[in-house]
């Protein structure tokens, strides 16, 4: 689990090709099985919850949910991706909350902020 603990900076890509920058800080793990954290982007702050890493022969898969604190409060966006072999890049797809009638799928990428 410690493989993803830390600060990350990246972007979301929407189906229309537009991009929004974001940052996340993964700062806790429970029983070394799930992680949580916080993040922000231009529209507001969000929580990162229910994060998990799964490692198999093909590499390491990451999944987590993003829940905004104010704008779209309570809506859940799901993220799925992979962790690079060197542990410094996360890359994958995100899935919009269908609660407001949207059902979008986009991509995302984040790089570890090395201190």
C-alpha positions as CSV (number, residue, x, y, z in Angstrom):
1,X,0.0,0.0,0.0
2,X,2.9,2.4,0.7
3,X,3.5,2.3,-3.1
4,X,1.0,5.1,-3.6
5,X,1.2,7.0,-0.3
6,X,2.3,10.6,-1.1
7,X,1.5,13.6,-3.3
8,X,0.5,13.3,-6.9
9,X,-0.2,15.9,-9.6
10,X,-1.9,15.2,-12.9
11,X,-4.9,15.8,-15.2
12,X,-8.3,14.5,-16.1
13,X,-9.2,14.3,-19.8
14,X,-12.9,14.6,-20.7
15,X,-14.6,12.9,-23.6
16,X,-14.5,16.1,-25.6
17,X,-10.7,16.2,-25.2
18,X,-10.5,19.1,-22.7
19,X,-8.3,18.7,-19.6
20,X,-8.4,19.8,-16.0
21,X,-5.4,19.7,-13.7
22,X,-5.8,18.1,-10.3
23,X,-3.7,17.0,-7.3
24,X,-4.2,14.3,-4.7
25,X,-2.5,13.5,-1.5
26,X,-2.8,9.8,-0.5
27,X,-2.0,9.9,3.2
28,X,-3.4,7.0,5.1
29,X,-4.0,3.3,4.7
30,X,-6.1,1.1,6.9
31,X,-4.7,-2.3,7.7
32,X,-2.5,-1.9,4.6
33,X,-5.4,-2.9,2.4
34,X,-7.3,0.4,1.6
35,X,-6.2,4.0,1.3
36,X,-7.8,7.4,1.6
37,X,-6.7,10.9,0.9
38,X,-7.7,14.4,-0.3
39,X,-7.4,16.3,-3.5
40,X,-8.3,19.4,-5.4
41,X,-8.9,20.8,-8.8
42,X,-10.3,24.0,-10.2
43,X,-13.9,23.3,-9.3
44,X,-13.2,22.3,-5.7
45,X,-11.8,20.0,-3.1
46,X,-12.6,16.3,-2.9
47,X,-12.0,13.2,-0.8
48,X,-10.3,10.1,-2.1
49,X,-11.9,7.0,-0.5
50,X,-12.0,3.2,-0.8
51,X,-8.7,3.1,-2.6
52,X,-7.1,-0.3,-3.3
53,X,-4.1,-1.7,-5.0
54,X,-4.1,-5.1,-6.6
55,X,-0.9,-6.7,-7.8
56,X,-0.7,-9.6,-10.2
57,X,1.6,-10.8,-13.0
58,X,0.5,-8.0,-15.3
59,X,1.4,-5.2,-12.8
60,X,-0.4,-3.2,-10.2
61,X,-4.0,-1.9,-10.6
62,X,-5.3,1.0,-8.6
63,X,-8.9,1.8,-7.9
64,X,-10.5,4.6,-5.8
65,X,-13.5,6.8,-5.6
66,X,-13.5,10.6,-5.6
67,X,-16.2,12.5,-3.7
68,X,-16.4,16.3,-4.0
69,X,-16.9,18.2,-0.8
70,X,-19.0,21.1,-2.1
71,X,-19.7,21.1,-5.8
72,X,-21.6,18.0,-6.8
73,X,-21.5,17.0,-3.1
74,X,-22.0,13.3,-2.6
75,X,-21.5,12.3,-6.2
76,X,-19.0,9.6,-6.7
77,X,-16.5,9.4,-9.6
78,X,-14.7,6.1,-9.9
79,X,-11.1,5.8,-11.0
80,X,-9.3,2.7,-12.3
81,X,-5.8,2.6,-13.6
82,X,-2.3,1.1,-13.3
83,X,0.8,2.0,-11.3
84,X,4.0,2.2,-13.5
85,X,6.8,-0.2,-12.7
86,X,8.9,2.5,-11.2
87,X,6.0,3.6,-8.9
88,X,5.9,7.2,-10.2
89,X,3.0,7.3,-12.7
90,X,-0.7,6.5,-12.3
91,X,-2.7,6.2,-15.6
92,X,-6.2,5.1,-16.3
93,X,-9.9,5.8,-16.8
94,X,-12.5,7.6,-14.7
95,X,-16.2,7.1,-14.7
96,X,-18.7,10.0,-13.9
97,X,-21.4,9.7,-11.4
98,X,-24.7,8.9,-13.2
99,X,-26.6,10.6,-10.4
100,X,-27.1,13.8,-12.4
101,X,-28.0,12.0,-15.6
102,X,-24.5,11.9,-17.1
103,X,-22.6,8.8,-17.8
104,X,-19.2,10.0,-19.0
105,X,-15.9,8.1,-19.3
106,X,-12.6,9.9,-19.5
107,X,-8.9,9.3,-18.9
108,X,-6.5,10.5,-16.2
109,X,-2.8,10.6,-15.5
110,X,-0.9,11.6,-12.3
111,X,2.8,11.7,-11.5
112,X,4.3,11.4,-8.1
113,X,5.6,14.6,-6.7
114,X,9.2,13.7,-5.6
115,X,10.4,15.6,-2.6
